[in-house]
């Protein structure tokens, strides 16, 4: 038996293992670009429009792309949940503001010599609270909509690129089969 402390897999003694970093859309686009470059740079098969690709490398890249996409989808779902929670918090804040405004209004109304002022101020507080709640809710919805729109655009672009690459791959496979016949 040895008293030696085993080194972590990253090869640096005493360093904790790094946790995987979730992919960002730029990294996914780079992976798709690598797939396109690999396909475009592939050697042509003589006397055909087909190309020869490194199957293992291409599959590795496609598996990596597939494994990374769910993180983007989870991020989009998380943003929707966060938006809903933010809207709920905003609504609760608005309710609290309205309740405080009503309580203040009741206090002012109880004093007869400022009844008119109390009513006006209470109405103004309610209108401000409602306007602020509406503004906050709309900003949250706009932010969430923009984030979801950006995510949808990235995913649509990725899907289109993957479909084109697959179509090219299938076309190359059909061409290879026609040559064999």
C-alpha positions in Angstrom: 0.0 0.0 0.0 1.2 3.5 -0.8 0.6 6.6 1.3 0.4 8.7 -1.9 -2.7 10.8 -2.4 -4.2 10.1 -5.8 -4.2 13.0 -8.2 -7.5 14.2 -9.6 -8.4 13.3 -13.2 -7.4 16.8 -14.4 -3.8 15.9 -13.5 -3.2 18.8 -11.1 -2.6 17.8 -7.5 -4.7 19.6 -4.9 -7.0 21.2 -7.4 -10.7 20.4 -7.3 -12.3 19.0 -10.4 -14.0 21.6 -12.5 -17.7 21.4 -12.9 -19.0 21.5 -16.5 -20.1 24.9 -17.6 -23.5 25.0 -19.3 -23.2 25.8 -23.0 -24.0 29.2 -24.3 -25.7 29.8 -27.6 -22.4 31.0 -29.1 -20.8 27.7 -28.3 -23.7 25.8 -29.9 -23.4 27.9 -33.0 -19.6 27.2 -33.1 -20.4 23.5 -32.9 -22.9 23.8 -35.8 -20.3 25.9 -37.7 -17.8 23.1 -37.1 -20.2 20.6 -38.6 -20.8 22.8 -41.6 -17.0 23.4 -42.1 -16.4 19.6 -41.8 -19.1 18.9 -44.4 -18.0 21.7 -46.8 -14.3 20.7 -46.4 -14.9 17.0 -47.0 -13.1 15.4 -49.9 -15.2 14.7 -53.0 -15.8 11.2 -54.2 -14.5 11.0 -57.7 -17.1 11.3 -60.5 -20.0 12.2 -58.1 -21.3 15.1 -56.0 -20.8 13.1 -52.9 -18.2 13.7 -50.2 -16.4 11.5 -47.7 -16.8 12.5 -44.1 -15.1 11.2 -40.9 -18.1 9.3 -39.6 -16.9 9.0 -36.0 -16.0 12.8 -35.8 -19.3 13.8 -37.4 -21.3 11.6 -35.0 -19.3 12.8 -32.1 -20.1 16.4 -33.0 -23.8 15.6 -33.5 -24.0 13.8 -30.2 -22.3 16.7 -28.5 -24.8 19.1 -30.1 -27.8 16.9 -29.0 -26.4 16.7 -25.5 -26.0 20.5 -25.3 -29.4 21.5 -26.7 -31.5 20.4 -23.7 -29.6 22.9 -21.5 -30.8 25.7 -23.7 -34.3 24.4 -23.5 -34.1 24.1 -19.7 -32.8 27.7 -19.6 -35.8 28.8 -21.6 -38.2 27.0 -19.3 -36.4 28.5 -16.3 -36.8 32.0 -17.7 -40.5 31.4 -18.1 -40.8 30.2 -14.5 -38.8 33.1 -13.3 -41.0 35.5 -15.3 -44.1 33.9 -13.8 -42.6 34.2 -10.3 -41.6 37.8 -11.0 -45.1 38.7 -12.2 -46.5 37.0 -9.0 -44.2 39.0 -6.8 -45.1 42.1 -8.7 -48.8 41.4 -8.3 -48.3 40.8 -4.5 -46.4 44.1 -4.2 -49.2 45.8 -6.0 -51.8 44.3 -3.7 -49.8 45.3 -0.7 -49.5 48.9 -2.1 -53.2 48.9 -2.8 -53.9 47.7 0.8 -51.7 50.3 2.3 -53.3 53.0 0.1 -56.8 51.8 1.3 -55.7 51.8 4.9 -54.3 55.3 4.5 -57.4 56.4 2.8 -59.6 55.0 5.6 -57.5 56.9 8.2 -57.8 60.1 6.3 -61.5 59.8 5.7 -62.0 59.3 9.5 -60.8 62.9 10.0 -63.8 64.9 8.8 -62.1 68.2 8.1 -59.9 66.6 5.4 -62.3 64.2 3.8 -62.0 65.6 0.3 -58.1 65.6 0.5 -58.1 62.0 1.8 -60.3 60.7 -1.0 -58.2 62.5 -3.6 -54.9 61.2 -2.2 -56.2 57.7 -1.8 -57.4 57.6 -5.4 -54.0 59.0 -6.5 -52.1 56.3 -4.5 -54.3 53.6 -6.0 -53.8 54.9 -9.5 -50.0 55.1 -9.0 -49.9 51.7 -7.5 -51.9 50.2 -10.4 -49.8 52.1 -12.9 -46.6 50.9 -11.3 -47.8 47.3 -11.1 -48.8 47.4 -14.8 -45.4 48.9 -15.7 -43.5 46.3 -13.8 -45.6 43.5 -15.2 -45.2 44.7 -18.8 -41.4 45.1 -18.4 -41.2 41.6 -17.0 -43.2 40.3 -19.9 -41.2 42.2 -22.4 -37.9 40.9 -20.9 -39.2 37.3 -20.9 -40.6 37.6 -24.4 -37.2 38.9 -25.7 -35.3 36.2 -24.0 -37.6 33.5 -25.3 -37.6 35.1 -28.8 -33.7 35.0 -28.8 -33.7 31.4 -27.6 -36.3 30.4 -30.2 -34.2 32.1 -33.0 -31.1 30.3 -31.9 -32.8 27.0 -31.7 -34.6 27.5 -35.1 -31.3 28.4 -36.7 -29.6 25.3 -35.2 -32.4 23.1 -36.2 -32.3 24.4 -39.8 -28.6 23.9 -40.0 -28.8 20.3 -38.6 -31.6 19.5 -41.1 -29.5 20.8 -43.9 -26.5 18.8 -42.8 -28.6 15.7 -42.4 -30.1 16.2 -45.9 -26.6 16.6 -47.3 -25.5 13.5 -45.5 -28.5 11.5 -46.8 -27.9 12.9 -50.3 -24.3 11.7 -50.1 -25.5 8.3 -48.9 -28.0 8.0 -51.8 -25.3 9.0 -54.3 -23.0 6.3 -52.9 -25.7 3.7 -53.2 -26.4 4.8 -56.8 -22.7 4.4 -57.7 -22.6 0.9 -56.2 -25.6 -0.2 -58.3 
